[in-house]
Amino acid sequence: MKKTLVALAALAATGAFAQSSVTIDGYFDRGYTVTNSTNNTLDSKLIGSAAGTTTLGVKVRETLKGGLSIGASFNTDFSDASGANQDSTATTASSIQTGGFANSQSFIDVTGGFGVVRLGMPNNFTLTNVTAVASPAFSTGMGSAYSSAFSIANGIGTGTVGSVGIATQQASITSTANAGVRAIRIANTIQYSSPSFSGLTVHAGYTQKNQSAGTGTDTVGVTEGAVRYTAGPLDAMLSTVKYSVGANALGFVAAASQPTANTNNTQNLMGVAYTLMPGLKLHAGLGSFSSSSSAYKGSSQQLGASYTSGAFDVMAQMAQVDDKSSTNIDRKMVGLGVNYNLSKTARAYFRYDTINYGDNVAAATGSKQNRYAIGVSKSF
């Protein structure tokens, strides 16, 4: 139920009409969340977004001649306390990015019979594959295989909370620091999505690598590709994203998150969703990741299902990462979710996940975590 403001402007010189629209949409989520860890100092109870990211979006579209249209889209994501942490770092660059205006997906596009071209910071195709094809609808919240607490990939990513849109590298992997990385979105991106050819679409993205003698304007290059086939009960998607790092350090990234110079990191995923019967959908994903330095190398597996009956949605999935690098520290996650749909746009929900960050090594303080949340969300 999106609220749309429509403006019609007559072009007096030609007698033609150009239609412009502005759509405001969003998602609000608040739940009581409890975290229990084998490191008691990490235990917490709070109110926050547990089933998805609270966000407000604005979309603009103008229809032109010849089937063309030009649009713009931007979102602002909100964390608790309007994006400011309740500590002395609330004014740091990280916190400003977290709570700042238009800090999420943001791009302009040209759409026509040729497909869609996007310029700016659109979401990665890999994000769509992990959360919408290979997994039930956990989004990036609790129970997801692509949350800030658990991801199916290792190496370089753009999903660090507070720094989404900037490529950073995960810290040295241990059984207590093993959440992985995510491809969410990155600035300075050009994307293309083709029209559908009998259910088949092709997608490509490119982000220029810059090297300017380490003056703070250096950027990591990113290339991304995806193929998706949707027909009848089948939805299958193959995606790949590659990060390429130049010789210079990135001046705007903290030293602990600096991508290793002169390296690359590739992450692949094959995701499949199949509607077995009305109300029942099965999901599966097989992934791999590697880097030129062999510091990050491994594979991932996802299995999940979602079932809808009346006002209830029930979701479950498991995901695991097999670390094949010299660290050899695996991780696994099990997620459960139940929605009670109060309407088409409002729901009460329950979420639970259990994460083991060092599944194949001796248990350590902080290597296991259990979380659950009860909350309400509203989209519009």
VEXPASE-74046 format. One record per residue (C-alpha): residue number from 1; residue in one letter; x, y, z. Coordinates in Angstrom, 3 decimals. Layout:
// VEXPASE-74046
@seq->NUM, type->A, u->X, v->Y, w->Z .
...
//
This chain:
// VEXPASE-74046
@seq->1, type->M, u->0.000, v->0.000, w->0.000 .
@seq->2, type->K, u->2.477, v->2.547, w->-1.222 .
@seq->3, type->K, u->1.557, v->6.196, w->-0.983 .
@seq->4, type->T, u->2.185, v->7.929, w->-4.316 .
@seq->5, type->L, u->2.215, v->11.580, w->-5.278 .
@seq->6, type->V, u->1.580, v->11.955, w->-9.018 .
@seq->7, type->A, u->2.333, v->15.101, w->-11.006 .
@seq->8, type->L, u->1.144, v->15.466, w->-14.634 .
@seq->9, type->A, u->2.918, v->18.148, w->-16.664 .
@seq->10, type->A, u->1.642, v->19.100, w->-20.135 .
@seq->11, type->L, u->4.265, v->19.912, w->-22.742 .
@seq->12, type->A, u->2.498, v->22.771, w->-24.490 .
@seq->13, type->A, u->4.877, v->22.875, w->-27.432 .
@seq->14, type->T, u->4.137, v->19.316, w->-28.548 .
@seq->15, type->G, u->0.782, v->18.625, w->-26.934 .
@seq->16, type->A, u->2.278, v->15.508, w->-25.323 .
@seq->17, type->F, u->2.206, v->14.532, w->-21.674 .
@seq->18, type->A, u->5.090, v->13.483, w->-19.431 .
@seq->19, type->Q, u->4.038, v->11.732, w->-16.251 .
@seq->20, type->S, u->6.156, v->11.992, w->-13.127 .
@seq->21, type->S, u->5.536, v->10.133, w->-9.887 .
@seq->22, type->V, u->7.064, v->10.147, w->-6.434 .
@seq->23, type->T, u->6.517, v->7.047, w->-4.283 .
@seq->24, type->I, u->7.275, v->6.886, w->-0.587 .
@seq->25, type->D, u->7.564, v->3.417, w->0.921 .
@seq->26, type->G, u->9.244, v->1.801, w->3.874 .
@seq->27, type->Y, u->9.489, v->-0.887, w->6.513 .
@seq->28, type->F, u->9.461, v->-0.450, w->10.288 .
@seq->29, type->D, u->10.483, v->-3.209, w->12.672 .
@seq->30, type->R, u->10.880, v->-3.354, w->16.419 .
@seq->31, type->G, u->11.280, v->-6.479, w->18.516 .
@seq->32, type->Y, u->12.461, v->-7.502, w->21.948 .
@seq->33, type->T, u->15.725, v->-9.316, w->21.272 .
@seq->34, type->V, u->17.700, v->-11.514, w->23.668 .
@seq->35, type->T, u->21.252, v->-12.685, w->22.953 .
@seq->36, type->N, u->22.936, v->-15.407, w->25.018 .
@seq->37, type->S, u->26.599, v->-16.145, w->24.314 .
@seq->38, type->T, u->29.187, v->-18.461, w->25.824 .
@seq->39, type->N, u->30.939, v->-15.168, w->26.541 .
@seq->40, type->N, u->28.657, v->-13.615, w->29.163 .
@seq->41, type->T, u->29.929, v->-10.095, w->28.444 .
@seq->42, type->L, u->28.261, v->-10.379, w->25.013 .
@seq->43, type->D, u->24.804, v->-11.164, w->26.420 .
@seq->44, type->S, u->22.207, v->-8.471, w->25.788 .
@seq->45, type->K, u->18.516, v->-7.564, w->25.820 .
@seq->46, type->L, u->17.337, v->-4.749, w->23.594 .
@seq->47, type->I, u->14.611, v->-3.367, w->21.367 .
@seq->48, type->G, u->15.611, v->-3.229, w->17.710 .
@seq->49, type->S, u->15.055, v->-4.439, w->14.159 .
@seq->50, type->A, u->15.172, v->-8.237, w->14.293 .
@seq->51, type->A, u->13.302, v->-9.447, w->11.193 .
@seq->52, type->G, u->14.589, v->-6.880, w->8.686 .
@seq->53, type->T, u->16.140, v->-3.446, w->8.283 .
@seq->54, type->T, u->13.999, v->-0.473, w->9.262 .
@seq->55, type->T, u->14.108, v->1.807, w->6.234 .
@seq->56, type->L, u->12.346, v->4.690, w->4.504 .
@seq->57, type->G, u->12.496, v->4.925, w->0.716 .
@seq->58, type->V, u->11.712, v->7.472, w->-1.963 .
@seq->59, type->K, u->11.323, v->6.496, w->-5.613 .
@seq->60, type->V, u->10.927, v->8.938, w->-8.501 .
@seq->61, type->R, u->9.889, v->7.976, w->-12.042 .
@seq->62, type->E, u->9.267, v->10.003, w->-15.229 .
@seq->63, type->T, u->7.929, v->8.416, w->-18.402 .
@seq->64, type->L, u->9.503, v->9.661, w->-21.632 .
@seq->65, type->K, u->8.861, v->8.989, w->-25.305 .
@seq->66, type->G, u->9.653, v->5.711, w->-27.002 .
@seq->67, type->G, u->9.033, v->3.537, w->-23.969 .
@seq->68, type->L, u->11.868, v->5.119, w->-21.985 .
@seq->69, type->S, u->11.691, v->6.243, w->-18.391 .
@seq->70, type->I, u->14.128, v->7.793, w->-15.946 .
@seq->71, type->G, u->13.948, v->7.050, w->-12.267 .
@seq->72, type->A, u->15.763, v->7.637, w->-9.022 .
@seq->73, type->S, u->15.632, v->5.634, w->-5.820 .
@seq->74, type->F, u->17.145, v->6.164, w->-2.393 .
@seq->75, type->N, u->16.623, v->4.665, w->1.038 .
@seq->76, type->T, u->17.537, v->5.728, w->4.542 .
@seq->77, type->D, u->18.135, v->2.898, w->7.018 .
@seq->78, type->F, u->17.559, v->3.521, w->10.723 .
@seq->79, type->S, u->19.051, v->1.820, w->13.742 .
@seq->80, type->D, u->18.004, v->2.454, w->17.316 .
@seq->81, type->A, u->18.042, v->5.974, w->18.807 .
@seq->82, type->S, u->17.643, v->7.387, w->15.286 .
@seq->83, type->G, u->20.881, v->5.791, w->14.199 .
@seq->84, type->A, u->23.079, v->7.087, w->17.016 .
@seq->85, type->N, u->24.725, v->4.631, w->19.380 .
@seq->86, type->Q, u->24.311, v->5.298, w->23.081 .
@seq->87, type->D, u->27.990, v->5.907, w->23.669 .
@seq->88, type->S, u->30.666, v->8.527, w->23.085 .
@seq->89, type->T, u->31.203, v->7.449, w->19.466 .
@seq->90, type->A, u->27.801, v->8.633, w->18.281 .
@seq->91, type->T, u->29.344, v->11.426, w->16.215 .
@seq->92, type->T, u->32.008, v->9.352, w->14.488 .
@seq->93, type->A, u->31.942, v->8.826, w->10.730 .
@seq->94, type->S, u->30.670, v->5.293, w->11.225 .
@seq->95, type->S, u->27.678, v->6.389, w->13.281 .
@seq->96, type->I, u->26.869, v->9.230, w->10.910 .
@seq->97, type->Q, u->26.841, v->6.758, w->8.026 .
@seq->98, type->T, u->24.611, v->4.436, w->10.035 .
@seq->99, type->G, u->21.986, v->7.054, w->10.761 .
@seq->100, type->G, u->22.592, v->9.601, w->8.014 .
@seq->101, type->F, u->20.157, v->10.523, w->5.263 .
@seq->102, type->A, u->20.200, v->8.317, w->2.111 .
@seq->103, type->N, u->22.741, v->5.965, w->3.720 .
@seq->104, type->S, u->21.359, v->2.877, w->1.960 .
@seq->105, type->Q, u->20.571, v->1.912, w->-1.629 .
@seq->106, type->S, u->20.765, v->5.023, w->-3.806 .
@seq->107, type->F, u->20.851, v->5.275, w->-7.612 .
@seq->108, type->I, u->19.411, v->6.781, w->-10.780 .
@seq->109, type->D, u->18.282, v->4.518, w->-13.611 .
@seq->110, type->V, u->17.309, v->4.571, w->-17.274 .
@seq->111, type->T, u->14.745, v->1.935, w->-18.214 .
@seq->112, type->G, u->13.540, v->0.845, w->-21.636 .
@seq->113, type->G, u->13.123, v->-2.115, w->-23.969 .
@seq->114, type->F, u->16.848, v->-2.763, w->-23.626 .
@seq->115, type->G, u->16.558, v->-3.342, w->-19.867 .
@seq->116, type->V, u->17.666, v->-1.202, w->-16.928 .
@seq->117, type->V, u->20.908, v->0.735, w->-16.377 .
@seq->118, type->R, u->21.591, v->1.941, w->-12.817 .
@seq->119, type->L, u->24.202, v->4.459, w->-11.676 .
@seq->120, type->G, u->25.110, v->5.011, w->-8.030 .
@seq->121, type->M, u->24.926, v->2.560, w->-5.120 .
@seq->122, type->P, u->22.326, v->-0.117, w->-5.961 .
@seq->123, type->N, u->22.039, v->-3.371, w->-4.028 .
@seq->124, type->N, u->24.238, v->-6.252, w->-5.147 .
@seq->125, type->F, u->22.729, v->-9.088, w->-7.179 .
@seq->126, type->T, u->24.451, v->-11.478, w->-4.771 .
@seq->127, type->L, u->22.347, v->-10.019, w->-1.947 .
@seq->128, type->T, u->19.190, v->-10.910, w->-3.880 .
@seq->129, type->N, u->20.432, v->-14.435, w->-4.515 .
@seq->130, type->V, u->21.357, v->-15.196, w->-0.891 .
@seq->131, type->T, u->18.252, v->-13.710, w->0.740 .
@seq->132, type->A, u->15.485, v->-14.126, w->-1.859 .
@seq->133, type->V, u->16.362, v->-17.317, w->-3.770 .
@seq->134, type->A, u->18.669, v->-19.562, w->-1.730 .
@seq->135, type->S, u->16.906, v->-18.720, w->1.565 .
@seq->136, type->P, u->13.411, v->-18.267, w->2.988 .
@seq->137, type->A, u->12.361, v->-14.682, w->3.716 .
@seq->138, type->F, u->14.604, v->-13.934, w->6.689 .
@seq->139, type->S, u->15.964, v->-10.841, w->4.879 .
@seq->140, type->T, u->19.237, v->-9.879, w->6.628 .
@seq->141, type->G, u->17.725, v->-10.186, w->10.092 .
@seq->142, type->M, u->17.885, v->-12.892, w->12.728 .
@seq->143, type->G, u->17.940, v->-16.382, w->11.213 .
@seq->144, type->S, u->19.373, v->-15.111, w->7.930 .
@seq->145, type->A, u->22.384, v->-16.639, w->6.186 .
@seq->146, type->Y, u->23.441, v->-13.059, w->5.363 .
@seq->147, type->S, u->23.197, v->-11.099, w->8.612 .
@seq->148, type->S, u->25.855, v->-9.098, w->10.451 .
@seq->149, type->A, u->26.197, v->-12.128, w->12.789 .
@seq->150, type->F, u->26.560, v->-14.838, w->10.119 .
@seq->151, type->S, u->27.419, v->-14.893, w->6.407 .
@seq->152, type->I, u->28.144, v->-17.638, w->3.878 .
@seq->153, type->A, u->31.344, v->-15.979, w->2.566 .
@seq->154, type->N, u->34.823, v->-15.013, w->3.799 .
@seq->155, type->G, u->37.186, v->-12.304, w->2.570 .
@seq->156, type->I, u->36.219, v->-8.807, w->1.393 .
@seq->157, type->G, u->32.698, v->-7.397, w->1.599 .
@seq->158, type->T, u->30.572, v->-4.272, w->1.710 .
@seq->159, type->G, u->28.189, v->-5.232, w->4.504 .
@seq->160, type->T, u->29.977, v->-3.976, w->7.621 .
@seq->161, type->V, u->27.422, v->-2.184, w->9.795 .
@seq->162, type->G, u->28.163, v->1.544, w->9.671 .
@seq->163, type->S, u->30.291, v->1.218, w->6.532 .
@seq->164, type->V, u->27.928, v->-0.275, w->3.945 .
@seq->165, type->G, u->29.059, v->1.007, w->0.542 .
@seq->166, type->I, u->32.767, v->0.714, w->1.421 .
@seq->167, type->A, u->34.805, v->-2.436, w->0.762 .
@seq->168, type->T, u->36.417, v->-3.801, w->3.926 .
@seq->169, type->Q, u->38.195, v->-7.041, w->4.787 .
@seq->170, type->Q, u->37.277, v->-9.257, w->7.714 .
@seq->171, type->A, u->39.720, v->-9.601, w->10.572 .
@seq->172, type->S, u->41.847, v->-12.683, w->11.112 .
@seq->173, type->I, u->39.503, v->-15.640, w->11.482 .
@seq->174, type->T, u->39.181, v->-17.201, w->14.926 .
@seq->175, type->S, u->36.452, v->-19.329, w->16.503 .
@seq->176, type->T, u->35.111, v->-16.183, w->18.206 .
@seq->177, type->A, u->35.523, v->-13.772, w->15.251 .
@seq->178, type->N, u->34.101, v->-15.726, w->12.363 .
@seq->179, type->A, u->30.934, v->-14.005, w->11.139 .
@seq->180, type->G, u->32.126, v->-13.670, w->7.521 .
@seq->181, type->V, u->31.449, v->-10.888, w->5.021 .
@seq->182, type->R, u->28.522, v->-9.814, w->2.837 .
@seq->183, type->A, u->28.045, v->-8.211, w->-0.578 .
@seq->184, type->I, u->25.320, v->-5.638, w->0.135 .
@seq->185, type->R, u->26.042, v->-2.609, w->-2.067 .
@seq->186, type->I, u->29.030, v->-0.449, w->-3.014 .
@seq->187, type->A, u->29.377, v->3.162, w->-4.141 .
@seq->188, type->N, u->30.420, v->4.211, w->-7.664 .
@seq->189, type->T, u->28.651, v->1.291, w->-9.349 .
@seq->190, type->I, u->27.250, v->0.840, w->-12.865 .
@seq->191, type->Q, u->24.667, v->-1.949, w->-13.190 .
@seq->192, type->Y, u->22.732, v->-3.481, w->-16.043 .
@seq->193, type->S, u->19.740, v->-5.835, w->-15.923 .
@seq->194, type->S, u->18.343, v->-7.285, w->-19.139 .
@seq->195, type->P, u->14.682, v->-7.774, w->-20.061 .
@seq->196, type->S, u->13.245, v->-11.215, w->-19.425 .
@seq->197, type->F, u->13.721, v->-13.714, w->-22.243 .
@seq->198, type->S, u->11.213, v->-16.513, w->-21.524 .
@seq->199, type->G, u->12.001, v->-16.220, w->-17.816 .
@seq->200, type->L, u->15.776, v->-15.675, w->-18.209 .
@seq->201, type->T, u->17.425, v->-12.416, w->-17.122 .
@seq->202, type->V, u->21.107, v->-11.410, w->-17.184 .
@seq->203, type->H, u->22.705, v->-8.937, w->-14.773 .
@seq->204, type->A, u->26.108, v->-7.232, w->-14.606 .
@seq->205, type->G, u->27.740, v->-4.695, w->-12.306 .
@seq->206, type->Y, u->31.032, v->-2.802, w->-12.378 .
@seq->207, type->T, u->32.808, v->-0.543, w->-9.883 .
@seq->208, type->Q, u->35.988, v->1.182, w->-11.000 .
@seq->209, type->K, u->39.212, v->0.513, w->-9.102 .
@seq->210, type->N, u->41.136, v->3.707, w->-8.334 .
@seq->211, type->Q, u->44.811, v->4.018, w->-7.384 .
@seq->212, type->S, u->46.098, v->7.505, w->-6.630 .
@seq->213, type->A, u->49.237, v->7.014, w->-4.575 .
@seq->214, type->G, u->47.332, v->6.457, w->-1.346 .
@seq->215, type->T, u->45.873, v->9.939, w->-0.996 .
@seq->216, type->G, u->42.604, v->8.634, w->0.457 .
@seq->217, type->T, u->40.716, v->8.410, w->-2.845 .
@seq->218, type->D, u->41.759, v->4.839, w->-3.659 .
@seq->219, type->T, u->38.876, v->2.400, w->-4.108 .
@seq->220, type->V, u->38.475, v->-1.349, w->-4.499 .
@seq->221, type->G, u->37.296, v->-2.505, w->-7.920 .
@seq->222, type->V, u->34.254, v->-4.775, w->-8.082 .
@seq->223, type->T, u->32.817, v->-6.826, w->-10.938 .
@seq->224, type->E, u->29.566, v->-8.743, w->-10.512 .
@seq->225, type->G, u->27.479, v->-10.953, w->-12.749 .
@seq->226, type->A, u->24.299, v->-12.967, w->-12.370 .
@seq->227, type->V, u->21.891, v->-15.092, w->-14.403 .
@seq->228, type->R, u->18.375, v->-15.773, w->-13.111 .
@seq->229, type->Y, u->15.693, v->-18.080, w->-14.487 .
@seq->230, type->T, u->12.142, v->-17.862, w->-13.165 .
@seq->231, type->A, u->9.387, v->-20.008, w->-14.677 .
@seq->232, type->G, u->6.510, v->-21.852, w->-13.061 .
@seq->233, type->P, u->7.548, v->-23.306, w->-9.693 .
@seq->234, type->L, u->11.302, v->-22.827, w->-10.325 .
@seq->235, type->D, u->13.455, v->-19.823, w->-9.410 .
@seq->236, type->A, u->17.204, v->-20.362, w->-9.960 .
@seq->237, type->M, u->20.029, v->-17.819, w->-9.808 .
@seq->238, type->L, u->23.786, v->-18.016, w->-10.327 .
@seq->239, type->S, u->25.791, v->-15.025, w->-9.068 .
@seq->240, type->T, u->29.448, v->-14.109, w->-8.751 .
@seq->241, type->V, u->31.182, v->-11.061, w->-7.284 .
@seq->242, type->K, u->34.901, v->-10.282, w->-7.440 .
@seq->243, type->Y, u->36.819, v->-7.643, w->-5.453 .
@seq->244, type->S, u->40.149, v->-6.370, w->-6.826 .
@seq->245, type->V, u->42.481, v->-4.402, w->-4.537 .
@seq->246, type->G, u->45.220, v->-2.076, w->-5.770 .
@seq->247, type->A, u->48.641, v->-1.362, w->-4.317 .
@seq->248, type->N, u->47.629, v->1.432, w->-1.956 .
@seq->249, type->A, u->45.866, v->1.472, w->1.395 .
@seq->250, type->L, u->42.393, v->2.999, w->1.560 .
@seq->251, type->G, u->42.755, v->6.122, w->3.656 .
@seq->252, type->F, u->39.115, v->6.151, w->4.773 .
@seq->253, type->V, u->39.118, v->2.548, w->6.073 .
@seq->254, type->A, u->40.382, v->1.675, w->9.547 .
@seq->255, type->A, u->43.680, v->-0.189, w->9.570 .
@seq->256, type->A, u->42.066, v->-3.316, w->11.020 .
@seq->257, type->S, u->39.677, v->-3.471, w->8.020 .
@seq->258, type->Q, u->42.132, v->-2.582, w->5.255 .
@seq->259, type->P, u->41.847, v->-4.966, w->2.280 .
@seq->260, type->T, u->45.224, v->-6.608, w->1.595 .
@seq->261, type->A, u->47.032, v->-4.766, w->-1.225 .
@seq->262, type->N, u->47.365, v->-6.390, w->-4.661 .
@seq->263, type->T, u->44.866, v->-9.169, w->-3.965 .
@seq->264, type->N, u->41.455, v->-10.242, w->-5.176 .
@seq->265, type->N, u->38.560, v->-12.131, w->-3.606 .
@seq->266, type->T, u->35.807, v->-13.977, w->-5.518 .
@seq->267, type->Q, u->32.488, v->-15.222, w->-4.092 .
@seq->268, type->N, u->30.082, v->-17.457, w->-6.052 .
@seq->269, type->L, u->26.599, v->-18.764, w->-5.270 .
@seq->270, type->M, u->24.080, v->-21.038, w->-6.980 .
@seq->271, type->G, u->20.648, v->-20.525, w->-5.416 .
@seq->272, type->V, u->17.444, v->-22.427, w->-6.138 .
@seq->273, type->A, u->13.883, v->-22.043, w->-4.870 .
@seq->274, type->Y, u->11.126, v->-24.481, w->-5.826 .
@seq->275, type->T, u->7.429, v->-24.274, w->-4.993 .
@seq->276, type->L, u->6.637, v->-27.905, w->-4.215 .
@seq->277, type->M, u->2.943, v->-27.303, w->-3.531 .
@seq->278, type->P, u->0.732, v->-24.328, w->-2.719 .
@seq->279, type->G, u->2.120, v->-22.767, w->0.420 .
@seq->280, type->L, u->5.305, v->-24.848, w->0.546 .
@seq->281, type->K, u->8.592, v->-23.613, w->-0.952 .
@seq->282, type->L, u->12.005, v->-25.255, w->-0.714 .
@seq->283, type->H, u->15.319, v->-23.387, w->-0.899 .
@seq->284, type->A, u->18.934, v->-24.443, w->-1.441 .
@seq->285, type->G, u->22.274, v->-22.737, w->-2.042 .
@seq->286, type->L, u->25.789, v->-23.890, w->-2.875 .
@seq->287, type->G, u->28.556, v->-21.308, w->-2.656 .
@seq->288, type->S, u->32.309, v->-20.943, w->-2.837 .
@seq->289, type->F, u->34.879, v->-18.237, w->-2.113 .
@seq->290, type->S, u->38.588, v->-17.821, w->-2.826 .
@seq->291, type->S, u->41.315, v->-15.191, w->-2.815 .
@seq->292, type->S, u->44.567, v->-14.779, w->-4.688 .
@seq->293, type->S, u->46.559, v->-14.998, w->-1.446 .
@seq->294, type->S, u->44.720, v->-18.207, w->-0.346 .
@seq->295, type->A, u->43.938, v->-16.461, w->2.944 .
@seq->296, type->Y, u->40.248, v->-16.995, w->2.196 .
@seq->297, type->K, u->39.137, v->-20.244, w->0.615 .
@seq->298, type->G, u->36.115, v->-22.431, w->1.238 .
@seq->299, type->S, u->32.528, v->-23.373, w->0.413 .
@seq->300, type->S, u->29.028, v->-22.946, w->1.827 .
@seq->301, type->Q, u->25.731, v->-24.814, w->1.871 .
@seq->302, type->Q, u->22.184, v->-23.623, w->2.586 .
@seq->303, type->L, u->18.945, v->-25.614, w->2.968 .
@seq->304, type->G, u->15.612, v->-24.104, w->3.900 .
@seq->305, type->A, u->11.850, v->-24.240, w->3.604 .
@seq->306, type->S, u->8.894, v->-21.918, w->4.075 .
@seq->307, type->Y, u->5.258, v->-22.869, w->4.589 .
@seq->308, type->T, u->2.189, v->-20.630, w->4.593 .
@seq->309, type->S, u->-1.116, v->-21.658, w->6.147 .
@seq->310, type->G, u->-3.780, v->-19.057, w->6.693 .
@seq->311, type->A, u->-2.304, v->-16.091, w->8.526 .
@seq->312, type->F, u->0.843, v->-17.990, w->9.521 .
@seq->313, type->D, u->4.215, v->-18.209, w->7.739 .
@seq->314, type->V, u->6.720, v->-20.719, w->9.093 .
@seq->315, type->M, u->10.366, v->-20.630, w->7.962 .
@seq->316, type->A, u->13.429, v->-22.695, w->8.758 .
@seq->317, type->Q, u->16.933, v->-22.951, w->7.355 .
@seq->318, type->M, u->20.422, v->-24.140, w->8.075 .
@seq->319, type->A, u->23.636, v->-22.735, w->6.649 .
@seq->320, type->Q, u->27.223, v->-23.787, w->7.099 .
@seq->321, type->V, u->30.638, v->-22.648, w->5.905 .
@seq->322, type->D, u->33.511, v->-25.054, w->5.291 .
@seq->323, type->D, u->36.736, v->-23.074, w->5.717 .
@seq->324, type->K, u->39.398, v->-24.645, w->3.490 .
@seq->325, type->S, u->42.138, v->-22.114, w->4.217 .
@seq->326, type->S, u->44.971, v->-22.691, w->6.662 .
@seq->327, type->T, u->42.798, v->-21.402, w->9.540 .
@seq->328, type->N, u->40.295, v->-24.248, w->8.976 .
@seq->329, type->I, u->37.629, v->-22.830, w->11.298 .
@seq->330, type->D, u->34.117, v->-23.757, w->10.140 .
@seq->331, type->R, u->30.851, v->-22.192, w->11.258 .
@seq->332, type->K, u->27.172, v->-23.119, w->11.104 .
@seq->333, type->M, u->23.818, v->-21.502, w->11.762 .
@seq->334, type->V, u->20.236, v->-22.708, w->12.233 .
@seq->335, type->G, u->17.399, v->-20.195, w->11.910 .
@seq->336, type->L, u->13.675, v->-20.414, w->12.661 .
@seq->337, type->G, u->10.917, v->-17.893, w->12.084 .
@seq->338, type->V, u->7.142, v->-17.578, w->12.461 .
@seq->339, type->N, u->5.009, v->-14.693, w->11.171 .
@seq->340, type->Y, u->1.405, v->-14.034, w->12.136 .
@seq->341, type->N, u->0.111, v->-11.721, w->9.416 .
@seq->342, type->L, u->-2.205, v->-9.143, w->10.946 .
@seq->343, type->S, u->-2.843, v->-7.699, w->7.482 .
@seq->344, type->K, u->-1.114, v->-7.578, w->4.096 .
@seq->345, type->T, u->1.438, v->-5.122, w->5.478 .
@seq->346, type->A, u->1.586, v->-5.776, w->9.236 .
@seq->347, type->R, u->2.747, v->-8.824, w->11.166 .
@seq->348, type->A, u->3.756, v->-10.109, w->14.561 .
@seq->349, type->Y, u->6.812, v->-12.348, w->14.442 .
@seq->350, type->F, u->9.086, v->-14.720, w->16.313 .
@seq->351, type->R, u->12.713, v->-15.293, w->15.304 .
@seq->352, type->Y, u->15.405, v->-17.611, w->16.632 .
@seq->353, type->D, u->18.878, v->-18.598, w->15.549 .
@seq->354, type->T, u->21.824, v->-20.487, w->16.983 .
@seq->355, type->I, u->25.331, v->-19.876, w->15.657 .
@seq->356, type->N, u->28.530, v->-21.836, w->16.240 .
@seq->357, type->Y, u->31.540, v->-19.827, w->15.056 .
@seq->358, type->G, u->34.024, v->-22.676, w->15.564 .
@seq->359, type->D, u->32.037, v->-25.767, w->14.690 .
@seq->360, type->N, u->35.040, v->-28.024, w->13.982 .
@seq->361, type->V, u->37.462, v->-26.769, w->16.659 .
@seq->362, type->A, u->37.545, v->-26.861, w->20.445 .
@seq->363, type->A, u->34.833, v->-24.726, w->22.003 .
@seq->364, type->A, u->36.026, v->-21.327, w->23.227 .
@seq->365, type->T, u->34.490, v->-18.535, w->25.248 .
@seq->366, type->G, u->32.209, v->-16.692, w->22.859 .
@seq->367, type->S, u->32.246, v->-19.323, w->20.101 .
@seq->368, type->K, u->28.523, v->-20.092, w->20.453 .
@seq->369, type->Q, u->25.550, v->-17.752, w->20.396 .
@seq->370, type->N, u->21.769, v->-18.130, w->20.745 .
@seq->371, type->R, u->19.325, v->-15.354, w->19.924 .
@seq->372, type->Y, u->15.558, v->-14.971, w->19.901 .
@seq->373, type->A, u->13.207, v->-12.085, w->19.236 .
@seq->374, type->I, u->9.497, v->-11.310, w->19.480 .
@seq->375, type->G, u->8.324, v->-8.254, w->17.612 .
@seq->376, type->V, u->6.027, v->-6.411, w->15.220 .
@seq->377, type->S, u->6.771, v->-4.991, w->11.779 .
@seq->378, type->K, u->4.873, v->-2.744, w->9.372 .
@seq->379, type->S, u->5.538, v->-2.027, w->5.708 .
@seq->380, type->F, u->3.839, v->0.515, w->3.506 .
//
